[in-house]
């Protein structure tokens, strides 16, 4: 019974960590080689090639690693990191939908990237998953310690 509960406790964390690692590797493989001799001038550069957005997969990987550590402080930091990215993503999404409408925004997503895994909205979905699980495990840890106190 304890082996089953341990597997059920660790498996979601390990799966999220593996997703964040695969996401980081996939995005890094699509970034331009900064040390190369090729020059590229794009009209609309993808989000992962700009300076402001290129750290999102790294932050998500760090949050997933902190979730895997299973400490109260690591859950708090992972919640802040992934929750901050989620808040920024929701702000961007609401602003884009208010400017272009839902249909216009979906059309932009459809023509912007060749792969569904390269759109920035996938980063925000991963941030929501990490944030949800870190809040769940943090509340579980807090309730477990509060139940044992007189």
Secondary structure, 3 states (H helix, E strand, C coil): CHHHHHHHHHHHHHHHHHHHHHHHHHHHHHCCCCCCCCCCCCCCCCHHHCCCCCCHHHHHHHHHHHHHHCCHHHHHHHHHHHHHHHHHHHHHHHHHHHHHHHHHHHHHHHHHCCCHHHCHHHHHHHHHHHHHHHHHHHHHHHHHHHHCCC
